[in-house]
Amino acid sequence: MHEKDDWTSASDEKSSPPPSSGAASGDSANKGVAKFQIGQSVQHRKFGFQGVIFDVDPEFANTDEWYEAIPADVRPRKDQPFYHLFAVNPADNSPYVAYVSEQNLVPMPEGEDVAHPQLEEYFEGRRDGRWVVPRDRVN
């Protein structure tokens, strides 16, 4: 599955992001401390797609090429957590994997759910509103 970033269209081709006033500011006192948890459902602040977190990097851990491809006016800071999501495109419900900065995520609204085919394969089920990681995947 092709990994997408937080400004890529549903297709595998990169596209320009919609006009924006720039990235949201983050709390510099909490650099590297993840606000969201593995198994939590989240929504992209600008583009509205939803996903479930399956991995967290305490700081940016993708390639410089990936980072530089994001237009400078919407490029997120590197010194914040970045999340790997099983994401779903809201236009057509197509599943993909996304890599998104913390500043661009918000908790998912109550009562909404993500329908991604890899959730049942990766997690062992749900408990207390979160997807649960099997013990053999916890490091």
Residue pairs with C-beta under 8 A, 6 or more apart in sequence:
1 95
1 96
1 97
1 118
2 12
2 96
2 97
3 84
3 96
3 97
3 98
3 99
4 87
4 96
4 97
4 98
4 99
5 62
5 66
5 70
5 98
5 99
5 100
6 44
6 46
6 47
6 76
6 98
6 99
6 100
6 101
6 104
7 15
7 17
7 47
7 70
7 71
7 74
8 14
8 15
8 98
9 15
10 89
10 91
10 92
10 94
10 96
14 69
16 71
17 46
17 47
17 71
17 74
18 46
18 47
20 46
20 73
20 74
22 73
22 74
23 74
23 75
23 76
23 77
23 101
23 103
23 104
24 45
24 103
24 104
25 103
26 77
26 80
26 102
26 103
28 79
31 59
31 79
31 80
32 58
32 59
32 79
32 80
32 81
33 58
33 81
34 56
34 58
34 81
34 83
34 102
35 81
35 102
35 105
36 42
36 53
36 56
36 81
36 83
36 102
36 105
36 107
37 53
37 130
38 53
38 54
38 55
38 56
38 131
38 133
39 52
39 53
39 54
39 123
39 130
39 131
39 132
39 133
40 52
40 53
40 107
40 108
40 130
40 131
41 50
41 51
41 52
41 107
41 108
41 112
41 113
41 114
41 129
41 130
41 131
42 50
42 51
42 52
42 53
42 83
42 85
42 105
42 106
42 107
42 108
43 49
43 50
43 51
43 105
43 106
43 107
43 108
43 109
44 50
44 51
44 98
44 100
44 104
44 105
44 106
45 103
45 104
45 105
45 106
46 104
48 90
49 87
49 88
49 89
49 90
49 98
50 87
50 88
50 90
50 108
50 112
50 114
51 85
51 86
51 87
51 88
51 98
51 100
51 114
51 116
52 85
52 86
52 114
52 116
52 119
52 123
52 131
53 83
53 84
53 85
54 84
54 85
54 86
54 122
54 123
55 83
55 84
56 81
56 82
56 83
56 84
57 81
57 82
57 83
57 84
58 81
59 78
59 79
59 80
59 81
59 82
60 67
60 76
60 78
60 79
60 80
60 82
60 101
61 82
62 82
62 99
66 99
67 75
67 78
70 76
76 101
76 103
76 104
77 101
77 103
80 101
80 102
80 103
81 101
81 102
82 99
82 100
82 101
82 102
83 99
83 100
83 101
83 102
83 105
84 97
84 98
84 99
85 97
85 98
85 99
85 100
86 95
86 97
86 114
86 116
86 118
86 119
86 122
87 95
87 96
87 97
87 98
87 114
87 116
88 94
88 95
88 96
88 114
88 115
88 116
89 95
89 96
93 115
95 116
95 117
95 118
108 114
119 131
122 131
122 133
122 137
123 131
123 132
123 133
123 134
124 132
124 133
124 134
125 131
125 132
126 132
